[in-house]
Amino acid sequence: MSKNNYIWLIYLSLCIISGVLCYHFFVKERWINVILFSLLTITLLFLANASFLSQISKTEKIIQSIIKKDFSLFPKEEDSDLINSSIHLYYQSKSEYLSLSSYKLLYESILDQLDTGLMILSEIEKEWKVFYVNPSFLEILEIPKYNSWELYASKIPEFYRIIEKTDYESSQDFFDISIRQNAKQSFSLRTKQVKNVQHRFYIITLESVQKIIEQKEKLAWNNLMKVISHELLNTLTPVNSLIQNLEYISNQDIVDKDDQEEMKESLMIINSKSKQLLNFVDDYRQVAELPKPLFKNVSLKKITESAIDFLKREFEKNNIQVILNLEDHFVSADKKMIERSLINLYLNAIFAVSEKQKKIIKTSIKSQNNRVILSVTDNGSGITNEIKDKIFLPFFTTRNGGSGIGLTLSKSIMEAHRGYLVYEPLEEGSCFEMWFIK
């Protein structure tokens, strides 16, 4: 038991004894003694109460500091178990608060560096409040920072309505909006709801499609330069070595039979390498000199059926089950170019399912927010994380004899139609989506 508790018990014990004596003198009608012991009893009660209230007051002050997150106090331990327990709780809460503050600062610093726009809403009393927003989000939409979500309704009404339509549920979409009454821009939007027993959050990520394309183009250009450099070095290095050898032989006064045979072999290798380089340049020309589309109002359903009919023997030969779910949508496009792009996707899908026992390729056409999406899905081996960023790179291929320009051409064709070719990984297989703007 602590010292303060001992003192409090002594005061209380003396108070009881004094009260008993006071009663004793009251019975004896010795009024002077009654008055003295009455005063003594009251004094002892006051001292006992003061001792108790002193502990309560100190404990309450420490607890209020914890509640208000005011950790400016530096309390020291005393001879009271109650006070010491509250001090222990105070320092424990202070340590946890400082740790959380450090983590929050770290996480916000990381999120502030993201190029992707990020906003997190928190539901408080059935109203959404802005929990966090990073600078990229404000920069993309060209708006100031507000703590109230409702204030964004007047600044970016189109975006606000799009979020409202999601009913604050998880979603993924592309949309076009005008920023500060300028020309409309395309954005990629992802939303996710996170909740537990106490809290409900709504995470919004926003990316400019143009910025994504520019970053991808820059990366693709750098990778393309690596591929071209590699191809040229692989071809020209041995050719240069053979030419030097031929030059050495030709400078001899007499060329014997063995040297003549070596010259023939060298010329054959140079010829073969030259053809290889010409084929490489021709493949590159197909990508670089893609003709302009001849736009007409065409049926995607009929184009798909035509592409499937063209590859019918391949599907039958490989025992591939073709599943179709085709809505009849019309888009402005070049029929031959879209069919060529689609055939490239089917050829990739046929290769992807080649090692499967049950081979399935699904095709669907659907409409979503002023866009028509043509999807080709297979249950094949899929694309590994290591190469998924390289699949649209010219001349990149994982199959023997492949040119590595199929997906590149398909992507270029879709971009020429002001659309997108999107890859989506699946648990089993792959999905390529051709997005058309109506």
FIZA-366725 format. One record per residue (C-alpha): x, y, z; residue number from 0; residue in one letter. Coordinates in steps of 0.001 Angstrom, whole numbers, plus 500000, padded with zeros to 6 digits. Each point is the difference from the previous one (the first is absolute). Example, Ala and Ser with C-alpha at 12.3 -4.5 7.8 and 13.67 -1.06 7.14 Angstrom:
2
((512300 495500 507800) 0 'a')
((501370 503440 499340) 1 's')
//
This chain:
438
((500000 500000 500000) 0 'm')
((501299 503482 499142) 1 's')
((500912 502740 502460) 2 'k')
((497025 502181 498969) 3 'n')
((497599 497147 500643) 4 'n')
((501506 499465 503462) 5 'y')
((499533 503683 500839) 6 'i')
((496420 499899 498750) 7 'w')
((499259 496923 502165) 8 'l')
((501596 501660 503078) 9 'i')
((497827 503098 499517) 10 'y')
((496929 497829 499579) 11 'l')
((500834 497860 503063) 12 's')
((500602 503073 502202) 13 'l')
((496778 501472 498700) 14 'c')
((498056 496892 501085) 15 'i')
((501665 499990 503445) 16 'i')
((499275 503715 500420) 17 's')
((496391 499430 499012) 18 'g')
((499607 497221 502561) 19 'v')
((501480 502199 502779) 20 'l')
((497759 502873 498932) 21 'c')
((496969 497724 500351) 22 'y')
((501284 498790 503389) 23 'h')
((500274 503552 501362) 24 'f')
((496613 500846 498502) 25 'f')
((498433 497212 502070) 26 'v')
((501820 501312 503100) 27 'k')
((498755 503524 499141) 28 'e')
((503501 501410 500122) 29 'r')
((499346 502615 497347) 30 'w')
((503439 501593 499835) 31 'i')
((501572 496633 499188) 32 'n')
((497217 499334 497473) 33 'v')
((500784 503254 498184) 34 'i')
((503776 499343 499992) 35 'l')
((499689 496453 498692) 36 'f')
((497378 501088 497437) 37 's')
((502438 502561 498616) 38 'l')
((502776 497397 500035) 39 'l')
((497785 497505 498109) 40 't')
((499088 502584 497360) 41 'i')
((503676 500977 499579) 42 't')
((501079 496383 499590) 43 'l')
((497191 499393 497463) 44 'l')
((501114 503055 498048) 45 'f')
((503660 498820 500006) 46 'l')
((499025 496462 498901) 47 'a')
((497824 501404 497207) 48 'n')
((502741 502437 498909) 49 'a')
((502528 497167 499851) 50 's')
((497637 497899 497877) 51 'f')
((498986 502870 497701) 52 'l')
((503652 500897 499435) 53 's')
((500615 496553 498466) 54 'q')
((496799 500173 497973) 55 'i')
((500869 503479 498686) 56 's')
((503477 498987 498866) 57 'k')
((498651 496825 498387) 58 't')
((497208 501901 498236) 59 'e')
((502489 502553 498613) 60 'k')
((502122 497222 498521) 61 'i')
((496979 498186 498516) 62 'i')
((498677 503233 498453) 63 'q')
((503404 500509 498383) 64 's')
((499733 496538 498467) 65 'i')
((496453 500659 498745) 66 'i')
((500959 503357 498445) 67 'k')
((503265 498596 498556) 68 'k')
((501917 502666 501936) 69 'd')
((503332 498373 500786) 70 'f')
((501823 503116 501198) 71 's')
((499999 498790 503644) 72 'l')
((502920 498176 501612) 73 'f')
((498401 498417 503126) 74 'p')
((502177 498151 502475) 75 'k')
((499104 496985 502079) 76 'e')
((498716 500556 503554) 77 'e')
((499039 497880 502973) 78 'd')
((496537 499356 498583) 79 's')
((499092 496851 498041) 80 'd')
((497122 501852 498300) 81 'l')
((502193 502877 498817) 82 'i')
((502820 497669 498945) 83 'n')
((497596 497868 497949) 84 's')
((498690 503087 498205) 85 's')
((503604 501184 499382) 86 'i')
((500863 496625 498492) 87 'h')
((496939 500223 497737) 88 'l')
((500966 503577 499056) 89 'y')
((503504 499082 498832) 90 'y')
((498719 496913 498185) 91 'q')
((497402 502103 498156) 92 's')
((502617 502643 499239) 93 'k')
((502320 497406 498479) 94 's')
((497204 498555 497847) 95 'e')
((498893 503483 498891) 96 'y')
((503530 500999 498979) 97 'l')
((500427 496711 498116) 98 's')
((496712 500526 498136) 99 'l')
((500995 503597 499197) 100 's')
((503322 498781 498614) 101 's')
((498313 497333 497879) 102 'y')
((497419 502513 498757) 103 'k')
((502757 502434 499016) 104 'l')
((501871 497207 498220) 105 'l')
((496929 498733 498126) 106 'y')
((498913 503500 498970) 107 'e')
((503532 500782 498776) 108 's')
((499901 496867 497845) 109 'i')
((496497 500718 498673) 110 'l')
((500914 503625 499280) 111 'd')
((502740 498771 497630) 112 'q')
((497619 497909 497882) 113 'l')
((499316 501106 496426) 114 'd')
((496590 498364 500318) 115 't')
((497283 502250 501409) 116 'g')
((498692 498651 503310) 117 'l')
((497069 501067 502161) 118 'm')
((498676 498155 503052) 119 'i')
((496521 500779 501334) 120 'l')
((498857 499069 503493) 121 's')
((496359 499567 500991) 122 'e')
((499143 501916 503178) 123 'i')
((496390 499988 501208) 124 'e')
((498794 498876 496544) 125 'k')
((501840 502859 498267) 126 'e')
((503194 499716 497967) 127 'w')
((502979 502083 501080) 128 'k')
((503409 500319 498342) 129 'v')
((502382 497869 502046) 130 'f')
((503022 500517 497710) 131 'y')
((500782 501395 496548) 132 'v')
((503442 500098 498366) 133 'n')
((501427 502862 497875) 134 'p')
((499778 497976 496749) 135 's')
((496220 499706 500360) 136 'f')
((499630 503760 500446) 137 'l')
((502425 500658 497138) 138 'e')
((498191 497673 497571) 139 'i')
((496604 501607 500618) 140 'l')
((501470 503498 500560) 141 'e')
((498134 500636 503248) 142 'i')
((500876 501229 503512) 143 'p')
((499924 497744 503043) 144 'k')
((496785 499800 502062) 145 'y')
((499184 497995 503104) 146 'n')
((496337 499671 499048) 147 's')
((499117 497652 497138) 148 'w')
((496873 502043 499235) 149 'e')
((502134 503028 499046) 150 'l')
((501452 498032 497087) 151 'y')
((496499 499773 498503) 152 'a')
((500186 503652 498909) 153 's')
((503638 499859 498846) 154 'k')
((499917 496736 498013) 155 'i')
((496280 499187 499536) 156 'p')
((500553 497429 497206) 157 'e')
((502487 498017 502059) 158 'f')
((497820 500293 503119) 159 'y')
((497001 498572 498094) 160 'r')
((502103 497089 498693) 161 'i')
((501003 499092 503574) 162 'i')
((496404 500320 501169) 163 'e')
((498904 497556 497269) 164 'k')
((502351 497354 501404) 165 't')
((497941 500135 503223) 166 'd')
((503387 500017 501753) 167 'y')
((500643 496379 499069) 168 'e')
((503125 498464 498402) 169 's')
((500213 500695 496260) 170 's')
((502341 500479 497028) 171 'q')
((499285 502205 497009) 172 'd')
((501212 502490 497402) 173 'f')
((498243 503350 499633) 174 'f')
((500332 503348 498221) 175 'd')
((499556 503325 501797) 176 'i')
((500812 503628 499280) 177 's')
((502422 501757 502390) 178 'i')
((499424 503757 500380) 179 'r')
((497809 499994 496872) 180 'q')
((502885 498769 497837) 181 'n')
((499833 497113 497518) 182 'a')
((498917 496705 501537) 183 'k')
((502719 497717 501335) 184 'q')
((499935 496238 500561) 185 's')
((500672 498577 503447) 186 'f')
((500354 496563 501523) 187 's')
((498001 499680 503240) 188 'l')
((500228 497272 502630) 189 'r')
((498012 500002 503230) 190 't')
((499996 497633 502956) 191 'k')
((497970 499894 503186) 192 'q')
((501782 498932 503196) 193 'v')
((498102 499567 503248) 194 'k')
((500135 498423 503420) 195 'n')
((497766 500056 503049) 196 'v')
((500697 503679 500773) 197 'q')
((501089 501669 496755) 198 'h')
((499082 500119 496336) 199 'r')
((502447 501399 497432) 200 'f')
((499692 500610 496267) 201 'y')
((503264 500059 498039) 202 'i')
((500088 501840 496657) 203 'i')
((502996 499729 497643) 204 't')
((500151 502145 496891) 205 'l')
((502422 499991 497072) 206 'e')
((500107 502043 496818) 207 's')
((499805 497627 497037) 208 'v')
((502142 502399 497966) 209 'q')
((502691 499987 502683) 210 'k')
((499893 496199 500197) 211 'i')
((500384 499790 496226) 212 'i')
((502906 502461 500015) 213 'e')
((501804 498038 502719) 214 'q')
((499377 496714 498197) 215 'k')
((501149 501514 496701) 216 'e')
((503219 501261 501568) 217 'k')
((500674 496624 501600) 218 'l')
((499127 498192 496759) 219 'a')
((502304 502310 498028) 220 'w')
((502924 499302 502346) 221 'n')
((499333 496262 499852) 222 'n')
((499668 500156 496216) 223 'l')
((503397 501668 499723) 224 'm')
((501474 497167 502088) 225 'k')
((498406 497386 497741) 226 'v')
((501165 501733 496798) 227 'i')
((503522 500482 501378) 228 's')
((500126 496356 501049) 229 'h')
((498772 498788 496599) 230 'e')
((502409 502223 498073) 231 'l')
((502981 499007 502134) 232 'l')
((499158 496292 499685) 233 'n')
((499855 500366 496212) 234 't')
((502730 502521 499231) 235 'l')
((502689 498784 502408) 236 't')
((500545 496613 498301) 237 'p')
((499544 501611 496555) 238 'v')
((502688 502564 500797) 239 'n')
((502335 497229 501172) 240 's')
((499410 497997 496794) 241 'l')
((500600 503066 497813) 242 'i')
((503328 500599 501724) 243 'q')
((500933 496368 499358) 244 'n')
((499002 500325 496323) 245 'l')
((502047 503176 499730) 246 'e')
((503010 498161 501406) 247 'y')
((499600 497120 497516) 248 'i')
((499473 502294 497001) 249 's')
((503253 501857 500771) 250 'n')
((502028 496811 499535) 251 'q')
((501900 499574 496730) 252 'd')
((498818 496413 499632) 253 'i')
((496611 498745 501211) 254 'v')
((500115 496236 500502) 255 'd')
((497072 497602 499909) 256 'k')
((499429 500004 503798) 257 'd')
((499856 503790 500018) 258 'd')
((497511 499917 497144) 259 'q')
((497759 497632 501943) 260 'e')
((500278 502261 503068) 261 'e')
((499037 502990 497843) 262 'm')
((496913 498158 498693) 263 'k')
((498900 499037 503523) 264 'e')
((500554 503564 501206) 265 's')
((497928 501430 497129) 266 'l')
((497184 497499 500679) 267 'm')
((499929 501021 503684) 268 'i')
((500050 503710 499074) 269 'i')
((497113 499405 497567) 270 'n')
((498006 498131 502670) 271 's')
((500605 502709 502609) 272 'k')
((499049 502688 497473) 273 's')
((496666 498283 499296) 274 'k')
((499418 499681 503733) 275 'q')
((500615 503718 500439) 276 'l')
((497725 500834 497029) 277 'l')
((497185 497916 501538) 278 'n')
((500503 501816 503288) 279 'f')
((499774 503393 498248) 280 'v')
((496889 498868 498077) 281 'd')
((498298 498969 503259) 282 'd')
((500887 503368 501496) 283 'y')
((498604 501772 496914) 284 'r')
((496660 498260 500499) 285 'q')
((499800 501459 503493) 286 'v')
((501417 503433 499175) 287 'a')
((498103 500555 496736) 288 'e')
((496532 498884 501042) 289 'l')
((497529 501336 497396) 290 'p')
((497272 502427 501046) 291 'k')
((496670 498298 500750) 292 'p')
((497118 500401 497512) 293 'l')
((497196 500662 502455) 294 'f')
((496551 498547 499334) 295 'k')
((497089 499070 502233) 296 'n')
((500621 496273 500483) 297 'v')
((498572 497186 502130) 298 's')
((502497 498588 502499) 299 'l')
((497929 496828 500171) 300 'k')
((500422 499370 496253) 301 'k')
((503758 500786 500163) 302 'i')
((500389 497503 502850) 303 't')
((498045 497317 498154) 304 'e')
((502146 500601 496896) 305 's')
((503260 499668 502013) 306 'a')
((498757 496788 501645) 307 'i')
((498968 498584 496619) 308 'd')
((503491 500827 498644) 309 'f')
((501624 498005 502837) 310 'l')
((497340 497263 500106) 311 'k')
((502405 497259 498861) 312 'r')
((502572 501031 502638) 313 'e')
((497362 499788 502738) 314 'f')
((498824 496576 498784) 315 'e')
((503538 498641 499498) 316 'k')
((500952 500958 503583) 317 'n')
((496666 498825 501495) 318 'n')
((499256 503459 501386) 319 'i')
((496538 500782 501352) 320 'q')
((498915 503436 498786) 321 'v')
((497424 501755 502219) 322 'i')
((498269 503141 498699) 323 'l')
((497944 502620 501824) 324 'n')
((499663 502721 497383) 325 'l')
((497760 503036 500301) 326 'e')
((499471 501702 496656) 327 'd')
((501711 503404 500299) 328 'h')
((501080 502305 497188) 329 'f')
((503157 502126 500114) 330 'v')
((501862 502290 497619) 331 's')
((503005 497926 498918) 332 'a')
((502030 498457 497181) 333 'd')
((498580 496486 499617) 334 'k')
((503172 498378 498622) 335 'k')
((502285 501530 502634) 336 'm')
((497741 499001 502914) 337 'i')
((499669 496484 498602) 338 'e')
((503789 499782 499676) 339 'r')
((500422 501178 503590) 340 's')
((497440 497448 501211) 341 'l')
((501657 497153 498067) 342 'i')
((503311 500848 501722) 343 'n')
((498286 499671 503385) 344 'l')
((498476 496654 498998) 345 'y')
((503377 498669 498801) 346 'l')
((501553 500934 503355) 347 'n')
((497090 498328 501818) 348 'a')
((500397 496814 497896) 349 'i')
((503673 499839 500979) 350 'f')
((499166 500736 503683) 351 'a')
((497576 497019 500284) 352 'v')
((502157 497583 497991) 353 's')
((501142 498046 503082) 354 'e')
((496568 499809 501650) 355 'k')
((497853 496884 499838) 356 'q')
((496769 501974 499910) 357 'k')
((500570 503027 497777) 358 'k')
((497548 502894 500201) 359 'i')
((499999 503392 498282) 360 'i')
((497147 502375 500864) 361 'k')
((499011 503132 498109) 362 't')
((497533 502603 501226) 363 's')
((498776 503381 498798) 364 'i')
((498287 502364 502427) 365 'k')
((499306 503712 500488) 366 's')
((501144 502005 503024) 367 'q')
((499853 503787 500538) 368 'n')
((500117 501116 496336) 369 'n')
((502591 497348 499196) 370 'r')
((499783 496637 498286) 371 'v')
((502269 497272 501367) 372 'i')
((501023 496954 497959) 373 'l')
((501649 497410 502289) 374 's')
((502011 496925 499059) 375 'v')
((500547 497675 502980) 376 't')
((501895 496717 500137) 377 'd')
((500654 497397 502698) 378 'n')
((503629 499593 499016) 379 'g')
((503276 500247 501876) 380 's')
((499664 503754 500531) 381 'g')
((502688 502672 499982) 382 'i')
((502543 500174 502830) 383 't')
((500616 503179 501973) 384 'n')
((503556 500100 498685) 385 'e')
((498915 500561 496390) 386 'i')
((496553 501622 500260) 387 'k')
((501514 503489 499489) 388 'd')
((501758 498847 496818) 389 'k')
((497183 498288 498108) 390 'i')
((499228 503053 497837) 391 'f')
((503675 500622 499275) 392 'l')
((500891 499529 496296) 393 'p')
((501890 496755 499241) 394 'f')
((499505 498646 503521) 395 'f')
((498766 496401 499808) 396 't')
((500025 496857 502142) 397 't')
((499332 497503 497218) 398 'r')
((502358 498503 497467) 399 'n')
((499578 501455 496535) 400 'g')
((497876 502903 501240) 401 'g')
((500666 503460 498567) 402 's')
((499029 501847 503179) 403 'g')
((497941 502645 498179) 404 'i')
((496470 498538 500318) 405 'g')
((499008 501734 503238) 406 'l')
((501922 503138 499011) 407 't')
((498009 500232 496750) 408 'l')
((496725 499336 501809) 409 's')
((500778 502728 502530) 410 'k')
((501016 502452 497248) 411 's')
((496805 499242 498075) 412 'i')
((497852 500702 503080) 413 'm')
((501864 503258 500710) 414 'e')
((499452 501021 496359) 415 'a')
((496283 499518 500702) 416 'h')
((500269 502229 503121) 417 'r')
((499428 496934 502159) 418 'g')
((502019 497775 502327) 419 'y')
((501282 496438 500137) 420 'l')
((500064 498915 503641) 421 'v')
((501472 496847 501541) 422 'y')
((498303 498554 503095) 423 'e')
((501649 497073 501870) 424 'p')
((497688 497220 501186) 425 'l')
((500368 497235 502576) 426 'e')
((500105 497622 497056) 427 'e')
((500939 501442 496636) 428 'g')
((499899 503501 498546) 429 's')
((497527 502572 498754) 430 'c')
((500630 502638 497339) 431 'f')
((497413 502771 499658) 432 'e')
((499550 502234 496957) 433 'm')
((498365 503250 501132) 434 'w')
((498156 502072 497391) 435 'f')
((498575 503486 500577) 436 'i')
((496489 500341 498596) 437 'k')
//
